[in-house]
Amino acid sequence: MDLPTAWNLDDKSTYLNADSSGLRVNYEGLGESDKDVGVIRANNPIPPYCKLFYFEVDIIDEGKNNFIGIGFCEKEVALNRMPGWDDGTLYPCVGLRSQGGSIEVNFGSRKFKFAATTSNDMGDELLKNKE
């Protein structure tokens, strides 16, 4: 099972510049309209039989407009549309439309800052807090 491990350097909009590790992305567009969106997809989709997938994105610089979208998209979704604007799932992606914006992703190559939880974990925690 090939899981996402980095951004796909060959599957991004022209407004984005990614470092050679495929983990850090900078937005280089003007961010003045809905057409100034930069999107990059992960190097692999999340397999349909994967019940839980977790990744973290650090916003290094929110940029001038504070306009960053983090989500999932299909392979066929245009790279000039923010995540969530179109139907589709399974590829982790980010969209930036904020001049000077910068993010860094962790698909699990480093220790996660936060523990991943499921809805069952959250329900169990709520029950503990009520006792």
Secondary structure, DSSP 8 states (H G I E B T S, - for coil): -----SEEEEEE-TTEEE-TTSSEEEE-S---STT--EEEEESS---TT-S----EEEEEE-TTT--EEEEEE-TTS-TTS-TTSSS--SEEEEEE-STT-EEEEESSSS--SS----HHHHHHHHHHHH-
